[in-house]
Amino acid sequence: MDTPKKLYKICTQTNLYEQYEIEADSYEKAVDSVMDTINYGQDTYPLNVERIWYEYEHKEVLENSRDHIGLFAVESSDPDNDDLISTENCGFWREPTVDEYAKDEAEKNG
């Protein structure tokens, strides 16, 4: 029997340094022009903003984040299971058993 595929949720944080040229009446208005991109992770800018430089400095896995789950599903081939998790791109999954989760944690820490 083939080993079922596993589905993980991993949370990361990247230090991103950006530089902008912003046409504005004041410093406060210039900062306000880029705050949506900072607060909401948007990559679109108002017409008065041009991002002229960016650099990724460091990426780390945030294991203590509430969004970092690790193993959260195992591939399922049981179409009659009403508790299946459906993902947009990856198919159908079921929650891991306690034993599957413990085995995965042991392999990770192994």
Secondary structure, 3 states (H helix, E strand, C coil): CCCCCEEEECCEEEEEEEEEEECCCCHHHHHHHHHHHHHCCCCCCCCCEEEEEEEEEEEEECCCCCCCCEEEEEECCCCCCCCCEEECCCEEEECCCHHHHHHHHHHHHC
